[in-house]
């Protein structure tokens, strides 16, 4: 059995009377890169702060590298590399000074690797950090998050604020490092087209709950859009796993999770249909803003019956 690098069981967190996380369970095997997808306010950053031992959970169990961050937060932070969108670094320091400052806190700090990466990323080692470009600052944050050779890396929307080219450049550098390091990565983001190139697996967090998780290949295989004549839905019940319904003239477009059974049903009935593969961003949108209740729209059914 593959060891788990991150284990979350029935996690819950509220701020006052406002629930933020509810019954969240997630398991990330060692060596996997998992994209945690969710809209703003879904609870991604709160979950990450609990994983790092920065805030306590209300209920539930969390282990990072086998360690409970609520009981031993310093060990977790020593073993985890962390980079956030709003990462704060000392603007009056230089990158070289920052690396020398951080090294004593981490027994495994690799100064030679850090300096090589600064050169590779084109980060001037003796310029003031406060004068670096946004892209240079993000890449510097990545260097210092990884220089102690962590077993687990947590990235909280690190590329936000970068222009599209800089984001692609950052993710390319990240992918190259991940492919060679074998570390476990939790990558929280809503930049879906870029995360798709990085992630082995996906977890969708919506309104504080994990609504779907799985490998990227499995999600693409199981979540499909099905186009069929509107009249074909008259007198039928919604298929299991229906996520979204949209009408296009005399046809209806259904997005269905685990669509195989419904597709087999259509084929058995001889109903003409078309199956369309979806991108990761389209799958995410279906789970968080899909409208399956459209199936019950009376005006739709009437229009379909008269078509």
C-alpha positions as CSV (number, residue, x, y, z in Angstrom):
1,X,0.0,0.0,0.0
2,X,1.3,3.5,-0.9
3,X,2.1,5.6,2.1
4,X,0.1,8.8,2.6
5,X,1.9,12.1,2.7
6,X,-1.2,14.1,3.7
7,X,-4.2,12.6,5.4
8,X,-7.3,14.6,6.3
9,X,-10.3,12.9,8.0
10,X,-13.7,14.6,8.6
11,X,-12.1,18.1,9.0
12,X,-14.4,20.9,10.1
13,X,-13.7,24.6,10.8
14,X,-15.9,27.6,11.5
15,X,-15.2,31.2,12.2
16,X,-17.9,32.2,14.8
17,X,-21.2,31.1,13.3
18,X,-19.8,30.9,9.8
19,X,-18.8,27.3,8.7
20,X,-15.8,27.3,6.3
21,X,-15.0,23.6,6.1
22,X,-17.4,20.7,6.7
23,X,-16.6,17.0,6.8
24,X,-13.5,17.3,4.5
25,X,-11.7,14.1,3.9
26,X,-8.7,13.8,1.5
27,X,-5.7,11.5,1.1
28,X,-2.6,12.4,-0.9
29,X,-0.2,9.5,-1.5
30,X,3.5,10.2,-1.3
31,X,4.9,11.5,-4.6
32,X,1.6,12.7,-5.9
33,X,0.9,16.3,-7.1
34,X,-2.7,17.1,-6.3
35,X,-4.5,20.3,-7.5
36,X,-6.9,21.6,-4.9
37,X,-9.5,23.5,-7.0
38,X,-12.0,25.9,-5.6
39,X,-13.5,29.4,-6.1
40,X,-12.6,32.2,-3.8
41,X,-14.1,31.6,-0.4
42,X,-14.3,27.8,-0.9
43,X,-12.0,27.2,2.1
44,X,-8.7,26.3,0.4
45,X,-6.5,28.7,2.4
46,X,-8.2,27.7,5.7
47,X,-7.5,24.1,5.0
48,X,-3.8,24.9,4.2
49,X,-3.4,26.9,7.4
50,X,-4.7,23.9,9.4
51,X,-2.2,21.6,7.5
52,X,0.6,24.0,8.5
53,X,-0.5,24.2,12.2
54,X,-1.2,27.9,11.9
55,X,-4.8,27.6,13.1
56,X,-6.6,24.7,14.8
57,X,-9.4,22.7,13.4
58,X,-12.7,22.4,15.2
59,X,-13.0,18.7,14.7
60,X,-11.3,16.0,12.5
61,X,-7.9,14.5,12.1
62,X,-4.9,15.8,10.1
63,X,-1.5,14.2,9.5
64,X,1.3,15.7,7.4
65,X,4.1,13.3,6.9
66,X,2.7,11.3,9.7
67,X,2.8,14.3,12.1
68,X,-0.2,16.1,13.6
69,X,0.3,19.8,12.9
70,X,-1.8,20.8,15.8
71,X,0.5,18.9,18.2
72,X,3.8,19.5,16.6
73,X,3.6,22.4,14.2
74,X,7.3,23.2,14.2
75,X,8.2,19.7,12.9
76,X,5.6,20.0,10.1
77,X,6.9,23.5,9.0
78,X,10.4,22.2,9.1
79,X,9.5,19.3,6.7
80,X,7.1,21.2,4.5
81,X,7.9,23.8,1.7
82,X,5.3,26.5,1.6
83,X,4.6,29.3,-1.0
84,X,1.6,31.5,-1.0
85,X,0.4,34.3,-3.4
86,X,1.0,37.0,-0.8
87,X,4.4,35.6,0.4
88,X,6.1,38.3,2.5
89,X,9.9,38.5,2.3
90,X,12.3,41.1,3.8
91,X,12.4,43.8,1.0
92,X,15.6,45.3,2.4
93,X,17.5,42.0,2.1
94,X,19.1,40.6,-1.0
95,X,18.2,37.0,-2.2
96,X,21.7,35.9,-1.1
97,X,21.2,37.4,2.3
98,X,17.7,35.8,2.6
99,X,19.1,32.4,1.9
100,X,21.9,32.8,4.4
101,X,19.3,34.0,7.0
102,X,17.0,31.0,6.5
103,X,19.6,28.3,6.2
104,X,20.2,27.8,10.0
105,X,16.5,27.1,10.6
106,X,16.6,24.0,8.3
107,X,19.1,21.2,8.9
108,X,18.7,20.0,5.3
109,X,19.1,23.4,3.6
110,X,21.1,23.1,0.4
111,X,22.8,26.4,-0.2
112,X,24.6,25.2,-3.3
113,X,21.2,24.2,-4.9
114,X,19.6,27.5,-3.9
115,X,22.3,29.6,-5.5
116,X,22.2,27.5,-8.7
117,X,18.4,28.1,-8.9
118,X,18.8,31.8,-8.3
119,X,21.2,31.9,-11.3
120,X,18.9,29.6,-13.4
121,X,15.9,31.9,-12.8
122,X,17.8,35.0,-13.6
123,X,17.3,36.4,-10.0
124,X,20.1,38.9,-9.2
125,X,21.5,37.6,-5.9
126,X,22.7,41.0,-4.6
127,X,19.7,43.2,-5.6
128,X,17.3,44.3,-2.9
129,X,14.2,42.0,-2.8
130,X,11.9,45.0,-2.7
131,X,13.2,46.0,-6.1
132,X,12.6,42.6,-7.8
133,X,9.9,42.2,-10.4
134,X,6.7,40.3,-9.4
135,X,7.9,37.3,-11.4
136,X,11.3,37.3,-9.8
137,X,9.8,37.6,-6.4
138,X,7.6,34.5,-7.0
139,X,10.5,32.5,-8.3
140,X,12.6,33.6,-5.3
141,X,9.7,32.4,-3.0
142,X,9.8,29.0,-4.8
143,X,13.6,28.7,-4.3
144,X,13.4,29.4,-0.6
145,X,10.4,27.1,-0.2
146,X,12.3,24.2,-1.8
147,X,15.9,24.8,-0.7
148,X,15.6,22.6,2.4
149,X,14.5,19.7,0.2
150,X,11.1,19.2,1.8
151,X,9.2,16.0,1.4
152,X,5.9,17.9,1.1
153,X,5.3,21.1,-0.8
154,X,2.2,23.2,-0.3
155,X,1.5,26.0,-2.8
156,X,-1.4,28.4,-2.2
157,X,-2.2,30.2,-5.5
158,X,1.5,31.2,-5.9
159,X,1.2,32.4,-9.5
160,X,-1.7,34.8,-8.9
161,X,-0.8,38.3,-9.9
162,X,1.6,37.2,-12.6
163,X,0.9,37.9,-16.3
164,X,0.0,34.8,-18.4
165,X,3.5,34.4,-19.8
166,X,5.1,34.6,-16.4
167,X,2.6,32.1,-15.0
168,X,3.4,29.6,-17.7
169,X,7.1,30.2,-17.1
170,X,6.6,29.6,-13.3
171,X,4.7,26.4,-13.8
172,X,7.2,25.1,-16.4
173,X,9.9,25.6,-13.8
174,X,7.8,24.0,-11.1
175,X,7.0,21.0,-13.3
176,X,10.7,20.5,-14.0
177,X,11.5,20.5,-10.3
178,X,8.7,18.2,-9.4
179,X,9.6,15.6,-12.0
180,X,13.1,15.3,-10.6
181,X,12.4,15.6,-6.8
182,X,9.7,13.0,-6.1
183,X,8.2,15.2,-3.4
184,X,4.4,15.4,-2.6
185,X,2.7,18.6,-3.7
186,X,-0.6,20.2,-2.8
187,X,-1.2,22.9,-5.3
188,X,-4.2,25.2,-4.5
189,X,-5.3,27.3,-7.4
190,X,-8.2,28.4,-9.7
191,X,-5.9,28.9,-12.7
192,X,-7.2,25.7,-14.1
193,X,-5.6,25.5,-17.5
194,X,-2.1,25.8,-15.9
195,X,-2.8,23.4,-13.0
196,X,-3.9,20.8,-15.5
197,X,-0.3,20.5,-16.8
198,X,1.1,20.1,-13.3
199,X,-1.3,17.8,-11.5
200,X,-1.6,14.1,-11.2
201,X,-4.9,14.3,-9.3
202,X,-7.6,16.9,-8.5
203,X,-9.8,17.6,-5.5
204,X,-12.7,20.1,-6.0
205,X,-13.5,22.0,-2.9
206,X,-16.9,23.7,-3.0
207,X,-18.6,25.6,-0.2
208,X,-16.3,23.9,2.3
209,X,-16.8,20.3,1.1
210,X,-14.8,18.1,-1.3
211,X,-17.4,17.4,-4.0
212,X,-15.1,15.3,-6.2
213,X,-11.6,13.9,-6.3
214,X,-9.6,11.6,-8.5
215,X,-6.7,11.5,-10.9
216,X,-6.9,13.9,-13.8
217,X,-7.1,11.0,-16.3
218,X,-10.0,9.4,-14.4
219,X,-11.9,12.6,-14.2
220,X,-11.6,13.2,-17.9
221,X,-12.7,9.6,-18.6
222,X,-15.7,9.7,-16.3
223,X,-17.1,13.2,-16.7
224,X,-18.5,13.8,-20.2
225,X,-20.8,16.2,-22.0
226,X,-23.6,14.4,-23.9
227,X,-25.5,16.1,-26.7
228,X,-28.9,14.6,-27.7
229,X,-32.3,15.7,-29.1
230,X,-34.3,17.7,-26.6
231,X,-37.3,15.4,-27.3
232,X,-35.3,12.4,-25.9
233,X,-35.5,13.7,-22.3
234,X,-39.4,13.9,-22.3
235,X,-40.9,11.5,-19.8
236,X,-37.5,10.4,-18.5
237,X,-35.8,11.0,-15.1
238,X,-32.5,12.8,-14.8
239,X,-29.5,10.5,-15.1
240,X,-27.5,9.7,-12.0
241,X,-24.5,12.1,-11.7
242,X,-26.1,14.9,-13.7
243,X,-24.1,18.1,-13.1
244,X,-25.4,20.6,-15.7
245,X,-28.2,21.0,-18.3
246,X,-28.1,23.5,-21.2
247,X,-30.4,23.8,-24.2
248,X,-29.1,24.5,-27.7
249,X,-32.0,25.0,-30.1
250,X,-33.5,21.5,-30.5
251,X,-30.7,19.7,-28.7
252,X,-29.8,19.4,-25.0
253,X,-26.3,19.3,-23.6
254,X,-25.9,17.3,-20.4
255,X,-22.7,17.2,-18.3
256,X,-22.7,13.9,-16.3
257,X,-20.3,12.4,-13.8
258,X,-19.6,8.7,-14.4
259,X,-21.5,9.0,-17.6
260,X,-20.9,5.5,-19.0
261,X,-24.1,4.0,-17.8
262,X,-26.2,6.8,-19.3
263,X,-24.4,6.6,-22.6
264,X,-25.0,2.8,-22.7
265,X,-28.7,3.5,-21.9
266,X,-28.9,5.9,-24.9
267,X,-27.2,3.4,-27.2
268,X,-29.6,0.6,-26.1
269,X,-32.6,2.8,-26.8
270,X,-31.2,3.8,-30.2
271,X,-31.1,7.5,-29.2
272,X,-28.8,9.6,-31.4
273,X,-26.2,11.3,-29.2
274,X,-22.7,12.7,-29.2
275,X,-20.2,12.4,-26.4
276,X,-17.7,15.2,-25.9
277,X,-14.5,15.2,-23.9
278,X,-14.1,18.0,-21.4
279,X,-11.1,20.0,-20.2
280,X,-10.3,20.2,-16.5
281,X,-11.7,23.7,-16.3
282,X,-15.0,22.7,-17.8
283,X,-15.3,19.8,-15.4
284,X,-14.6,22.1,-12.5
285,X,-17.2,24.6,-13.7
286,X,-19.8,21.8,-14.0
287,X,-19.3,20.8,-10.4
288,X,-19.4,24.4,-8.9
289,X,-21.8,26.3,-11.2
290,X,-23.6,23.5,-13.0
291,X,-27.4,23.7,-13.1
292,X,-28.9,20.2,-13.0
293,X,-32.3,21.5,-12.0
294,X,-32.7,22.7,-15.6
295,X,-34.0,19.2,-16.3
296,X,-37.2,20.1,-14.5
297,X,-38.0,23.3,-16.4
298,X,-41.6,23.0,-17.6
299,X,-41.2,25.3,-20.5
300,X,-38.2,23.3,-21.7
301,X,-40.2,20.0,-21.6
302,X,-43.1,21.6,-23.4
303,X,-40.7,23.0,-26.1
304,X,-39.0,19.6,-26.4
305,X,-42.3,17.7,-26.7
306,X,-43.4,20.0,-29.6
307,X,-40.1,19.9,-31.4
